[in-house]
Amino acid sequence: MAARGMAMIRVNGDPIEWHEGMTVRDVLVARNYKFPLIIVTVNSHLVRREAYDTTVVPDESSVRVVHLMSGG
């Protein structure tokens, strides 16, 4: 549970501190996600890769980041 007065979101179930205007890209940087093939949802809504820099994540959101595997 978040401390009183501290804004939080959950990323893959783990709480992280939230700030006003936080974008999907900010979340990925905060969690050090650099894998090139990922899928991101915010509150169960798919976010397209080209919208990572402009999609704002609301306080108390649930963000899911899934790494895709590729290869042969």
C-alpha positions in Angstrom: 0.0 0.0 0.0 1.3 3.5 -0.9 2.3 5.8 1.8 -0.2 8.6 2.6 0.2 11.4 0.2 2.6 9.5 -2.2 1.2 9.0 -5.7 1.9 5.5 -7.0 1.2 3.2 -10.0 1.8 -0.5 -10.3 4.1 -1.9 -13.0 3.7 -5.7 -13.4 2.3 -5.7 -9.9 5.2 -3.7 -8.3 4.5 -0.2 -6.9 6.5 2.7 -8.3 6.3 6.4 -7.5 4.2 8.4 -9.9 4.5 12.0 -11.0 2.2 14.4 -12.8 2.6 14.0 -16.6 4.3 10.6 -16.4 4.3 8.9 -19.8 4.7 5.3 -20.8 8.2 6.1 -21.9 8.9 7.5 -18.4 7.7 4.2 -16.9 9.9 2.2 -19.2 13.0 4.3 -18.3 12.2 4.2 -14.5 12.1 0.4 -14.7 15.1 0.1 -17.0 13.1 -1.8 -19.7 15.3 -1.7 -22.8 14.2 -4.8 -24.6 13.2 -3.9 -28.2 10.1 -6.1 -28.4 7.6 -5.3 -25.7 3.9 -4.9 -25.3 2.6 -2.2 -22.9 -0.9 -1.9 -21.5 -2.2 0.8 -19.2 -5.3 -0.2 -17.3 -5.8 -3.0 -19.8 -5.6 -0.7 -22.8 -2.9 -1.5 -25.4 -0.5 1.4 -26.0 1.1 1.5 -29.4 4.8 1.9 -29.5 4.6 5.2 -31.4 2.5 6.6 -28.5 4.9 5.7 -25.6 6.2 9.3 -25.5 2.7 10.9 -25.5 0.5 8.5 -23.5 0.1 9.8 -20.0 -0.2 7.2 -17.2 -2.7 8.3 -14.6 -2.1 8.0 -10.9 -3.1 4.6 -9.5 -2.8 3.0 -12.9 -1.9 -0.6 -13.5 0.8 -0.9 -16.2 1.7 -4.2 -17.7 4.9 -4.7 -19.7 5.4 -8.0 -21.5 8.7 -8.9 -23.2 8.2 -10.8 -26.5 10.7 -13.4 -27.5 11.9 -13.7 -31.1 14.3 -16.0 -32.9 14.4 -19.1 -34.9 
